[in-house]
Amino acid sequence: QVGGAIAGATHEAAAAAEVAAPGLGLLALQERGSDAERDGAARRRAEAILEELDGLLADMLAGSAGGDPERLRRLAGLEQGEEGADPGLRDAVRGVVLRARVELARRGRGEAATVA
């Protein structure tokens, strides 16, 4: 009888796993979608920061050492945001953000300047 109970429990567990598997698959897809969305937002943020940094460089080369105040405001607004789910992307975004913070601190703006 013990063997029959074990076999019955095994059959019930297998049936439950078959029912749960599609639900788990859907959750896994939603997780991936969420990660993809996070990574997309992180890429857009990093690209926007790089564009603003390029603008600062252009300003500097044109003789405006302090930079456009509106550009600095936009750059400061990008200090906080999505870093991404992918570890490599997250490291790259953090590096770009660090560069932006250095430039803002050099100009007395942004989070880096208020902390120091």
N, CA, C and O of each residue as an XYZ file, in Angstrom:
464
protein
N       0.805     -1.199      0.000
C       0.000      0.000      0.000
C       0.845      1.257      0.000
O       0.472      2.252     -0.622
N       1.945      1.231      0.667
C       2.824      2.387      0.689
C       3.309      2.682     -0.730
O       3.358      3.841     -1.142
N       3.664      1.641     -1.474
C       4.127      1.823     -2.850
C       3.046      2.444     -3.712
O       3.336      3.287     -4.562
N       1.771      2.027     -3.498
C       0.671      2.593     -4.269
C       0.448      4.051     -3.931
O       0.117      4.849     -4.808
N       0.627      4.412     -2.660
C       0.458      5.804     -2.243
C       1.550      6.671     -2.855
O       1.292      7.795     -3.286
N       2.767      6.145     -2.889
C       3.880      6.896     -3.472
C       3.652      7.084     -4.971
O       3.862      8.173     -5.505
N       3.220      6.011     -5.647
C       2.960      6.108     -7.081
C       1.848      7.111     -7.349
O       1.928      7.884     -8.304
N       0.805      7.107     -6.513
C      -0.300      8.055     -6.680
C       0.169      9.479     -6.456
O      -0.227     10.385     -7.190
N       1.003      9.687     -5.458
C       1.526     11.028     -5.170
C       2.426     11.509     -6.308
O       2.405     12.681     -6.683
N       3.211     10.585     -6.846
C       4.088     10.944     -7.957
C       3.268     11.350     -9.173
O       3.584     12.327     -9.852
N       2.194     10.575     -9.443
C       1.325     10.891    -10.589
C       0.658     12.258    -10.382
O       0.571     13.047    -11.323
N       0.191     12.544     -9.176
C      -0.440     13.838     -8.888
C       0.563     14.983     -9.029
O       0.218     16.045     -9.548
N       1.783     14.780     -8.579
C       2.808     15.815     -8.692
C       3.135     16.088    -10.158
O       3.326     17.239    -10.553
N       3.198     15.026    -10.961
C       3.484     15.198    -12.381
C       2.352     15.956    -13.059
O       2.596     16.824    -13.897
N       1.110     15.628    -12.695
C      -0.043     16.323    -13.277
C      -0.033     17.804    -12.873
O      -0.328     18.673    -13.694
N       0.303     18.088    -11.620
C       0.364     19.480    -11.158
C       1.468     20.241    -11.884
O       1.303     21.414    -12.215
N       2.581     19.581    -12.128
C       3.690     20.229    -12.831
C       3.299     20.576    -14.259
O       3.679     21.627    -14.776
N       2.521     19.670    -14.911
C       2.073     19.950    -16.278
C       1.164     21.169    -16.322
O       1.222     21.956    -17.267
N       0.321     21.328    -15.298
C      -0.586     22.474    -15.240
C       0.210     23.749    -14.936
O      -0.069     24.801    -15.511
N       1.183     23.665    -14.051
C       1.941     24.841    -13.641
C       2.941     25.291    -14.706
O       3.250     26.479    -14.802
N       3.446     24.358    -15.501
C       4.492     24.682    -16.465
C       4.115     25.824    -17.415
O       4.926     26.732    -17.598
N       2.921     25.823    -18.029
C       2.601     26.953    -18.910
C       2.581     28.288    -18.159
O       3.003     29.309    -18.701
N       2.101     28.284    -16.939
C       2.080     29.515    -16.145
C       3.483     30.006    -15.837
O       3.751     31.207    -15.883
N       4.370     29.089    -15.528
C       5.756     29.465    -15.260
C       6.433     29.987    -16.518
O       7.233     30.920    -16.460
N       6.108     29.382    -17.653
C       6.663     29.858    -18.917
C       6.238     31.277    -19.214
O       7.035     32.086    -19.689
N       4.971     31.583    -18.932
C       4.466     32.934    -19.146
C       5.174     33.921    -18.226
O       5.534     35.023    -18.640
N       5.371     33.512    -16.969
C       6.098     34.383    -16.039
C       7.524     34.631    -16.515
O       8.042     35.743    -16.407
N       8.148     33.589    -17.039
C       9.511     33.736    -17.541
C       9.544     34.705    -18.716
O      10.460     35.521    -18.819
N       8.556     34.623    -19.605
C       8.493     35.551    -20.731
C       8.279     36.983    -20.251
O       8.882     37.917    -20.778
N       7.421     37.149    -19.251
C       7.182     38.480    -18.719
C       8.450     39.038    -18.086
O       8.745     40.225    -18.231
N       9.198     38.196    -17.389
C      10.470     38.627    -16.801
C      11.408     39.111    -17.887
O      12.015     40.175    -17.766
N      11.528     38.328    -18.950
C      12.428     38.712    -20.041
C      11.965     40.013    -20.688
O      12.783     40.876    -21.006
N      10.665     40.155    -20.881
C      10.143     41.394    -21.438
C      10.488     42.563    -20.548
O      10.855     43.636    -21.028
N      10.372     42.358    -19.271
C      10.688     43.406    -18.319
C      12.178     43.758    -18.389
O      12.543     44.934    -18.372
N      13.025     42.745    -18.468
C      14.462     42.986    -18.587
C      14.781     43.721    -19.890
O      15.617     44.624    -19.917
N      14.108     43.324    -20.962
C      14.343     43.980    -22.252
C      13.910     45.443    -22.191
O      14.575     46.318    -22.745
N      12.807     45.697    -21.526
C      12.342     47.083    -21.377
C      13.331     47.892    -20.546
O      13.652     49.032    -20.881
N      13.809     47.292    -19.461
C      14.791     47.980    -18.611
C      16.065     48.273    -19.387
O      16.618     49.368    -19.293
N      16.531     47.287    -20.157
C      17.750     47.480    -20.942
C      17.548     48.558    -22.001
O      18.444     49.367    -22.244
N      16.379     48.573    -22.629
C      16.094     49.603    -23.628
C      16.093     50.993    -23.011
O      16.642     51.935    -23.582
N      15.472     51.116    -21.842
C      15.446     52.414    -21.154
C      16.856     52.840    -20.748
O      17.199     54.019    -20.833
N      17.670     51.882    -20.309
C      19.045     52.194    -19.906
C      19.872     52.653    -21.111
O      20.661     53.593    -21.009
N      19.685     51.980    -22.254
C      20.412     52.387    -23.466
C      20.021     53.797    -23.892
O      20.879     54.614    -24.226
N      18.721     54.075    -23.878
C      18.268     55.416    -24.267
C      18.822     56.474    -23.322
O      19.218     57.556    -23.756
N      18.847     56.161    -22.027
C      19.401     57.101    -21.051
C      20.882     57.349    -21.312
O      21.330     58.496    -21.322
N      21.639     56.278    -21.521
C      23.083     56.420    -21.768
C      23.338     57.198    -23.057
O      24.238     58.036    -23.109
N      22.552     56.926    -24.095
C      22.715     57.653    -25.354
C      22.410     59.135    -25.170
O      23.104     59.986    -25.726
N      21.377     59.447    -24.395
C      21.042     60.859    -24.140
C      22.166     61.552    -23.375
O      22.507     62.699    -23.664
N      22.739     60.847    -22.396
C      23.863     61.422    -21.640
C      25.039     61.677    -22.569
O      25.652     62.743    -22.519
N      25.357     60.700    -23.423
C      26.481     60.863    -24.342
C      26.249     62.024    -25.312
O      27.186     62.748    -25.648
N      25.015     62.201    -25.758
C      24.706     63.339    -26.632
C      24.937     64.662    -25.907
O      25.489     65.601    -26.480
N      24.514     64.731    -24.648
C      24.716     65.959    -23.873
C      26.206     66.197    -23.616
O      26.668     67.338    -23.655
N      26.958     65.126    -23.354
C      28.402     65.270    -23.157
C      29.085     65.738    -24.446
O      30.000     66.559    -24.404
N      28.638     65.214    -25.585
C      29.174     65.686    -26.867
C      28.875     67.172    -27.052
O      29.710     67.922    -27.558
N      27.684     67.588    -26.641
C      27.323     69.000    -26.728
C      28.200     69.867    -25.842
O      28.596     70.965    -26.231
N      28.503     69.368    -24.643
C      29.403     70.108    -23.753
C      30.783     70.271    -24.384
O      31.399     71.333    -24.293
N      31.254     69.209    -25.021
C      32.547     69.270    -25.696
C      32.507     70.308    -26.817
O      33.437     71.099    -26.967
N      31.441     70.304    -27.593
C      31.298     71.280    -28.681
C      31.252     72.702    -28.121
O      31.854     73.619    -28.679
N      30.522     72.873    -26.998
C      30.469     74.192    -26.354
C      31.863     74.644    -25.938
O      32.246     75.795    -26.148
N      32.612     73.726    -25.349
C      33.953     74.051    -24.879
C      34.862     74.427    -26.051
O      35.626     75.389    -25.968
N      34.774     73.666    -27.135
C      35.601     73.952    -28.310
C      35.214     75.276    -28.961
O      36.032     75.915    -29.623
N      33.957     75.682    -28.767
C      33.489     76.957    -29.323
C      33.819     78.130    -28.410
O      33.543     79.282    -28.747
N      34.415     77.834    -27.242
C      34.831     78.902    -26.349
C      33.915     79.146    -25.170
O      34.158     80.072    -24.397
N      32.883     78.360    -25.004
C      31.975     78.500    -23.866
C      32.393     77.496    -22.795
O      31.891     76.372    -22.755
N      33.310     77.908    -21.933
C      33.892     76.994    -20.944
C      32.855     76.454    -19.965
O      32.939     75.297    -19.552
N      31.876     77.281    -19.589
C      30.881     76.844    -18.614
C      29.812     75.951    -19.183
O      29.174     75.204    -18.441
N      29.600     76.007    -20.466
C      28.584     75.186    -21.096
C      27.218     75.839    -21.049
O      26.960     76.721    -20.230
N      26.361     75.399    -21.928
C      24.991     75.880    -22.014
C      24.245     75.487    -20.735
O      24.184     74.302    -20.408
N      23.677     76.451    -20.004
C      22.969     76.127    -18.750
C      21.816     75.139    -18.954
O      21.558     74.297    -18.094
N      21.133     75.243    -20.078
C      20.034     74.312    -20.356
C      20.570     72.900    -20.574
O      19.967     71.925    -20.125
N      21.696     72.794    -21.260
C      22.317     71.478    -21.471
C      22.745     70.880    -20.136
O      22.563     69.685    -19.901
N      23.309     71.705    -19.265
C      23.723     71.218    -17.943
C      22.522     70.765    -17.125
O      22.608     69.784    -16.387
N      21.405     71.472    -17.251
C      20.191     71.091    -16.538
C      19.696     69.725    -17.037
O      19.317     68.866    -16.241
N      19.704     69.536    -18.365
C      19.270     68.250    -18.931
C      20.193     67.128    -18.479
O      19.735     66.038    -18.135
N      21.495     67.399    -18.481
C      22.465     66.387    -18.068
C      22.265     66.014    -16.604
O      22.323     64.837    -16.248
N      22.030     67.006    -15.760
C      21.777     66.737    -14.344
C      20.510     65.913    -14.168
O      20.439     65.070    -13.273
N      19.520     66.144    -15.003
C      18.283     65.373    -14.928
C      18.462     63.915    -15.309
O      17.640     63.075    -14.945
N      19.516     63.608    -16.030
C      19.779     62.234    -16.457
C      20.660     61.461    -15.474
O      20.936     60.281    -15.689
N      21.103     62.117    -14.398
C      21.968     61.436    -13.424
C      21.274     60.227    -12.811
O      21.909     59.196    -12.585
N      20.006     60.341    -12.545
C      19.235     59.246    -11.950
C      18.389     58.587    -13.024
O      17.831     59.275    -13.879
N      18.288     57.276    -12.993
C      17.458     56.577    -13.962
C      17.812     55.109    -14.045
O      18.588     54.584    -13.246
N      17.226     54.464    -15.027
C      17.400     53.029    -15.225
C      18.832     52.699    -15.618
O      19.426     53.361    -16.469
N      19.375     51.663    -14.985
C      20.733     51.203    -15.303
C      20.736     49.948    -16.151
O      21.769     49.589    -16.717
N      19.597     49.272    -16.250
C      19.504     48.065    -17.057
C      19.598     46.802    -16.235
O      20.098     46.802    -15.110
N      19.103     45.714    -16.826
C      19.124     44.411    -16.171
C      20.388     43.635    -16.518
O      20.892     42.867    -15.699
N      20.894     43.831    -17.717
C      22.094     43.132    -18.163
C      23.316     43.673    -17.421
O      23.543     44.883    -17.416
N      24.100     42.803    -16.799
C      25.253     43.277    -16.013
C      26.265     44.085    -16.826
O      26.799     45.073    -16.322
N      26.536     43.696    -18.050
C      27.480     44.435    -18.877
C      26.957     45.816    -19.236
O      27.688     46.806    -19.197
N      25.684     45.863    -19.586
C      25.060     47.150    -19.905
C      25.034     48.041    -18.663
O      25.295     49.242    -18.743
N      24.718     47.441    -17.523
C      24.658     48.194    -16.266
C      26.016     48.842    -15.970
O      26.075     50.005    -15.570
N      27.097     48.096    -16.164
C      28.443     48.648    -15.945
C      28.733     49.801    -16.905
O      29.301     50.819    -16.511
N      28.337     49.630    -18.167
C      28.568     50.688    -19.155
C      27.781     51.946    -18.802
O      28.305     53.057    -18.879
N      26.522     51.765    -18.414
C      25.688     52.921    -18.051
C      26.270     53.629    -16.836
O      26.315     54.859    -16.789
N      26.713     52.851    -15.856
C      27.316     53.465    -14.665
C      28.563     54.272    -15.030
O      28.804     55.334    -14.455
N      29.353     53.777    -15.977
C      30.537     54.514    -16.426
C      30.168     55.825    -17.108
O      30.816     56.850    -16.894
N      29.123     55.784    -17.930
C      28.662     56.996    -18.614
C      28.125     57.997    -17.595
O      28.400     59.194    -17.690
N      27.359     57.505    -16.622
C      26.806     58.384    -15.581
C      27.940     58.996    -14.763
O      27.887     60.178    -14.422
N      28.951     58.216    -14.450
C      30.093     58.741    -13.697
C      30.762     59.876    -14.478
O      31.115     60.903    -13.899
N      30.933     59.695    -15.775
C      31.544     60.744    -16.595
C      30.686     62.009    -16.569
O      31.207     63.120    -16.476
N      29.372     61.830    -16.650
C      28.467     62.988    -16.596
C      28.583     63.690    -15.251
O      28.591     64.920    -15.191
N      28.670     62.925    -14.182
C      28.794     63.531    -12.848
C      30.098     64.301    -12.701
O      30.135     65.353    -12.062
N      31.162     63.779    -13.289
C      32.444     64.491    -13.248
C      32.308     65.831    -13.962
O      32.744     66.862    -13.450
N      31.703     65.812    -15.144
C      31.542     67.056    -15.905
C      30.641     68.039    -15.169
O      30.914     69.239    -15.166
N      29.582     67.557    -14.551
C      28.695     68.439    -13.788
C      29.413     69.010    -12.573
O      29.251     70.187    -12.251
N      30.199     68.189    -11.902
C      30.932     68.663    -10.725
C      31.959     69.720    -11.124
O      32.166     70.691    -10.396
N      32.602     69.535    -12.278
C      33.573     70.534    -12.760
C      32.918     71.887    -12.982
O      33.563     72.933    -12.901
N      31.620     71.844    -13.265
C      30.883     73.074    -13.536
C      30.005     73.496    -12.360
O      29.183     74.405    -12.478
N      30.195     72.812    -11.209
C      29.448     73.165    -10.005
C      27.973     72.843    -10.074
O      27.161     73.529     -9.454
N      27.603     71.794    -10.830
C      26.206     71.419    -10.999
C      26.009     69.961    -10.629
O      26.967     69.204    -10.473
N      24.742     69.584    -10.493
C      24.385     68.174    -10.348
C      24.574     67.652     -8.950
O      25.006     68.356     -8.037
N      24.232     66.382     -8.819
C      24.279     65.684     -7.542
C      25.691     65.661     -6.952
O      25.869     65.824     -5.745
N      26.680     65.460     -7.801
C      28.064     65.365     -7.334
C      28.499     66.662     -6.658
O      29.249     66.628     -5.683
N      28.045     67.786     -7.158
C      28.443     69.072     -6.595
C      27.742     69.346     -5.277
O      28.314     69.988     -4.395
N      26.505     68.868     -5.128
C      25.772     69.133     -3.896
C      26.220     68.239     -2.760
O      26.067     68.603     -1.594
N      26.775     67.070     -3.074
C      27.243     66.142     -2.041
C      28.578     66.592     -1.488
O      28.818     66.478     -0.286
N      29.443     67.097     -2.332
C      30.799     67.467     -1.931
C      30.852     68.662     -1.014
O      31.936     69.076     -0.603
